Amino acid sequence: MYNYLDLQDTIAAVATAPGLGAIAVIRISGTEAINIVARLFKGKNLLTVASHTAHLGYICDENGRRLDQVLATVFIGPNSYTREHVVEISCHGSPYIQQQLMELFMRNGARMARQGEFTLRAFLNGQLDLAQAEAVADLISSDSAASHELAMKQIRGGFSNEIKKLREELIHFASLIELELDFGEEDVEFANRKDLQELVERILGIIRKLMDSFQLGNVLKNGVSTVIAGRPNAGKSTLLNTLLNEERAIVSEIAGTTRDTIEENLNINGVLFRLIDTAGIREASDQIEAMGVQKTFEKIAQSTILVYVYDVIRTSPDEVEKDLSQLRKDGLAILVIANKIDELQEQNPLIADKIAMEIPKSHFQISAKYKDNIDAFKKALYDLVLDGNISTESTVVTNLRHYQALNGAYESLNSVLNGLSVNITGDFLAMDIRHSLRYLGEITGTVDVEDLLENIFSKFCIGK
């Protein structure tokens, strides 16, 4: 458990990724950070230097032995990430050197930082609110332009500012209702009920919009789970290889080549799609293939998008519809791909025309083998996620904890609205408003949320 109120310790950790590298950074933060490093640093006197300056020198142990030539960057509190004194040591990336330096700092008064403790201190010292602190972890783990952009917006405080404005408006009415309770015997009304109703209705609309953005925010943050499914030899693996521009999956004329799922990432205009190639859907000929088909259905059930691929020559419209009827489910977006259109040219013209006429306009006609119409298909995938209903320029919720807090606030405000409709007394209105304020406050950390802090910051890496 964190001791949230004890900020007197000076903490240290390697802030760069584990392993061998050219450079590693060790971060030290706390009241004694500069003093500890200054005693061990041979070069400029770090006790006299200006904040935000870097100095070349040597770190030496207690016996004067040089451990490494380093660059020491000094940040004098409160003008630092944690609002404490901070020194960042850029040393050579040898794991041995990192270990030697960390042990030296431990012997001289620092202790090993816990996971997320630097950012926890930034939060406790007022540098960041809770939503911004969580966005730091999102920024570190971002693996696409979209997830990076959303994390940067959170860190800049866009979402936090929106929540703070909602709370301020509610606090105004809550204080008026609380004041009414102090004058309960005199039957006075300070909070205009009609104004309160209009405010609650407006805030409910804003919260509903934020909650609706969570589905988009979640896929932009974590990637869009996209299953490629269809009958054997429909060209699923060829499509995966074409999208990735590499021979990732084995392609064969033998039906049932793909027995297990193959998963790869595809970045389209900054949005990450987690592509899953699956075993062909059919009556399996052996136990292993049956297990592969079962896994196909499991992956479809867990996914956001299904790309159903069929062989335009060898699969009839009735067979396509039969497959789709088994695969459709609530919340699953489906793109239907009519593959192997290049083979139409090899058919009798009458047969080719008949097949072409039977392809619904909603189906994408492609040749995965020759990459025909692949760019249009990729655009359709992208548009399926960013369909224009929610703009990424507006605030987008990406965190499940935030969504749950918004949902709690929404339900509490709904109770306020229902109470106003039946003229319930001010003490019940005040109770529901207080509940909604607490839920909104949990997002930014403006209420007592110690029970949340360990869960949040323990997910950070050690040096953050």
N, C-alpha and C positions, 0 to 999 in steps of 0.2 A: 504494500500500500504506500502511496505517496504521503508524505507529511506536508500537506498543502501550505501550512502557515510558516514552515521553516525555510526561509530563503537565505539563511546565513552561510550555509555551506558553499564552498567554491567547487564547481563541478567541471569535469573534463571528459572529452570523448573524441574519438576519431570521427570526423564528419564526412569523410569520403568513403566510397564503397570498399568493402574488404578485398584483400588480395594485393597482388603485385601491380605497381603502376609507377609512372614517372614521378608523380607528386602525390603526397597525401596531406590532408589538412587536419590538424588537431585543434579543437575549439575548447577554450577555458573561459568560464563565466562565473562571476561572483565578486564579493567585496575584496577578496585577496588575489584575484586573477593576475593583476599587473604585478603585484609584489612578488608572487611566486615565480613568475616567468623572469622578472627583472633579476632575481638572485641567481638564476641559472644561465642568463643570456650574456654572452661576451660580445659587446659591440656598443651601440649607443645606450645610454642610461634610459631605460623604458619608463622610469618614474618621472622623467622630465619632458617627455616628448608630447607633441600635440595629438589630439584624437584623430582617428582616421588616417594614420600615417604608417608606412611600412618600413622596416629596418632590417638590413642584412647583417647576420652575425652567426655565432656558434652557440649551440646549447651544450653546456658542459655539466657533468655530474658533480657530486659533492667533492670528489677528489681532483676536480679540474680537468678530467679527461673529456676531450671533445667527442660528442656523440654524433653530431651532424651539423652541417651548415644549413641554416634555415632563414626564412623570411618571416619576421614577427610583425603582425599588423595589430595595432592597438586601437581599441574603441573605448573611450571614456564614457561611463554611464552619466546621464540616462540616454546618451546618443548612441545606442547600440540595439541589436536585435532583441535582447532580453531586458533592456534598460538598466543593465548592470555593467560593471567593468568587464570587457571581453578582450581576450587576446587570441588571435588565430595564428597558429604556427604552420607554415607551409614547409614541409620537410621532404626529403626523398622518400619515394613510395615503397621502400623495402619493408615488408611486414616486421622484420627484426628491428629496424630503426623505430618504427611506430610503437612497438611493444616497449623498447627501451625508454623512449620518451614518456610514454604513458606511465610506466612504473616510476620514473623519476618524479613526475608531477604528483603522483599519488603519495610518494614518500615525503613530499614537501608541502603537504597541506590540502591538496585537492582530493576529491573522491570521484569515482566513476559515475557519470551521469546515467540516469535511468532512461528508458525509451521515452522519447518525446519531451524530456524535461526542459530543454532549452525553450521550446515553443510553449510549454506549460508556464515557464517563468515569464515569457513575453505576455501571455494572457493574464497571469496574476498581477503583473506589474503595469497592466493597462496599455501595453503596446498594441495588442490585438484583442478583438472580442472573440467569442468562442467560434462563431461561424468562420471568421477569417483564419483562426488557428487551424480549424479542420481543413480549410482550403489549402494550407501549406502542404499537408499530406497528399491532397489530391494533385497538387502541382508536381510534387516529386514523382508520383506514380503515373502522370499523364503520358500517354503514348500516341496521341494524335493531336492535330492542330485544334480540333473542336474541344477535346477535354482540356487542353492547355488553356484555351481562351476562356472557358467557363471557370477554371480555377483562378485565373488572373482576375477576372471580374469579381469573384468572391473575395480575394485578398484585398482588392481595392475598396471593398466595403459596400458594393452596390446593393446586395441582398440585405446586409445588416442595416443599411440606412432605411430601406423600405420597411423593415420590421420595426425599427425604432420609431418611425413616423406613425405607424399604426398604433403602437403602444402609447405614444404621447397623447393621441386623440382619445383613446380609451381611458387613460389615466385621468384626463380632465373630467370626463363624465363620472368615473368611479369616485373621484374625490367629492363631487357634488352630491352623489347618492349617499356616500358615507356621512357627509355633513347633514343630510336630511335625517339620518338615523340618530344623530346627536340631538335633534330637535323633534324626536318622534312624538312627544306629547302635544306639540303645538301644530301638528298636521300641516307642515310647510313643504313646498316642492321647489327645490333649487335646480334640479335637472329636468329640462323640458323633454317630456317623453316622446314627442314627435321628432324632435331633433335627434334624440338618442336612437330612435328607430331608423331614421335615415342614415345615420352614421354606421350603425350595425349592418344594415343592408349593403352599404357601400363597401365596408371592410370585408363582409362575407364574399362579395364579388371578387375582390382583390385576392383573398386567400384561395378561393376556388380556382382562380387563374394560376396561382402559384402551384397549387396541388396538381392541376392538369399538366403543368410543365414537367412534372417529375418523370413521367414516362420518357419524354424526350431527353431530359437531363441524364437519366440513368443510362440510356443507350449511348449517349455521347461520351459519358464518363467511362463506361465499362466496355464499350463496343457492342455492336449489334449481332446477336447470335443468329446466324443465317445457315439453314440446312439446305443442301442440294440433294434432292431425292427424285426417284422415278424408277421405272422398270430397268432390268438389266440391259446393258448395251444401248441405253438412251443417249449416252455421251456425257454423263455426269462428271467422270474423272477428266475427260478431255476439256470440259468447260472449266473445271478447277485449274488445270494446267494452263489454259489460255488466260484466265484471269490473273494468275500469278506470274505468267511469262516464264515458267520453268516446268520441268517434268517432275512434278511433285507426286503424282499418283500414277500407278501402273495402268496403262491402257492396252486392252486386248479385245479381240473379237470373241473370246470365250466368255459366255455369260457367267455372271457371278464372280468376276475377278476380285472386286472389292468385298472383303469379308468383314473388315472392321472400319470404324470411322477414321477419317483423316482430317485434321484440323489445322488451318492456317489463317493468317491475318491478311486482309486486303484493305488498303487505305484509299478511299475515294474522296477527293477534295477535302481531306482533313477528317473525315468520319471513318472510324475503324469498323470493319465488318469481320466478324469471326466466322469464317467459312468452314462448314463441316460437310465433307463428302461422305456419302453413306452407301451401304449395301443396297443393291437393287431390290425393289419390292416385287416379290413373287412367292409362289409356293416353293419353299426351300427343298433342295435335293439331298441335303445332309444336315447333320446337327450343327456343324460350325456355321454353315450359311444361315440356318434358322436363327442362331444367336445373333448374327449380323443384322438380319432383317428386324428382329426384335429391338435391337439397339437403334435402328433407324427410326422406329416409331417412338422410342423413348426420347431421342434427340429432337424430333419434330415437336413433341409435347412440351419441351423445355425452351423452344426457340421463339424468336420474335418474327422472323421472316422465313417462309418456305419458298425455295426456288424449285418448282416441279418441272422436270425436264422429260420430254418424250420424243421418241423417234417419229418424225413426221411421216415417214414412208410406211413404217411397220406397226404403228399404233393407231387404231381407229378412234374417232371422236367418242364413241360409246365407252371404249376402254379408258380413255383419258378421264371422262366424267366419273366412271366407276372408281378410279383411283382417287380423284379429288374428293369424292363423297366420303371416303374413308379418312382423309387427311384434314379436312376442314375442322377448325375449332375456334371458339371465341378468342379474340385477341391475337390471332395468327394472320399476318398479312401474307398473301400468296401471289407470286409472280409465276405465270405459266410460260414455259419456253418450248416452242416448237423447233426442235433441233434437226440438223442434217438437211437444211433446205438446198444445199449444194447438190444433193443426190436427186432432187427433182428434175434436174436437167438430163439425167440419165434415163428417165422414165419415158414411156410412151406419152406424147403430148396430151392425149385425151385423159390419160390417167393422172398426169401431172396437174392438168387444169382442174380436174375433179378434186384432187387432194388440196390444192391451193384454195379452192372455193370453200372447202370445209373447215379451214383454219379460222377460228374466231378472231376478230380484229383485236381483241384484248390480249391475244397470245403474242409473245415476241418471237419473230421468226429469225433464227440465227443459224450460222454454221460455226460451231465451236472449233471444228478442225481447221477451217480457213479464216477464222476470226471475223466473219461477216456479221455486222450489226452488233458487235460486242460493246462498242462505245455507247450505243443507245441503251443497251441493257444495263450497263453500269450507271448511266444517268437515271434510269428508272429505279434502280436500287437506292441511289442517293435521294431521289425525290420522294421515295416511299417513307424515308425517315424524316426529312425536312419537307413536309408537305405544305408548308405555309400556314398551318393553323397556329403555330407558336413560333414567334421570331426569336432567334438566338440573340438578337440585339436587346431584347427585354430580359428581365430577370428569369433565370431558369434554375429550378431546384434540382440538385444532383445527389443530395444526401438523404438516406432513408430516415435518419433521426430527425432531420428537419421536416420531412414529409409527415412523420408521425406527430410531431409537435403542432404543425399546421392543422392536421386533422383534429387534434384535441381542441385547439382554439376554435376551429370551425363549429364543432359540436357544442361547445360552451356558448358561443355567440348565437347559435340557433336556439339554445335554451333561453337566452335573453330575449330574442325576438318572439318566441312563443309566450314567454312570460308577459311581455308588453301587450300581446294580443288579448290576454285574459286579465290584465290589470293586477298582476301579482304585486306584493308589497316590495318596498325598496330593499329590505334585507336579503331577499332571494335574488333580486336583480344584482345586488352588489356581490353576492357569492359567485354567481355565474361569470360576472365580469372579472372578478379576481382570478377565477380559474383560467379564463382566456388569456389574461395578462401573464399568468405564470407560464402557460404553454409557449406564448410568444417570447417571453424572457428566456426560456430554456435554449432557444436557438442562438441567441447572442451571448448568453451567460450573465444576464443582468439580474438573475435571481440566484438563490443559493443552490448551486448544482454540483456540489462536491461528489455526490453519488455518481455523476456522469463522467467526471474528469478522468478517473483511472481508465475507464473503458475507452475513452477517446484517445488519450495521449499514449496509452500503452501500445497502440497500433503504429506509432511512429518508429522510424529508425533511431538508433541510439544517439547519433550525432546531431539530431534535430530536436 
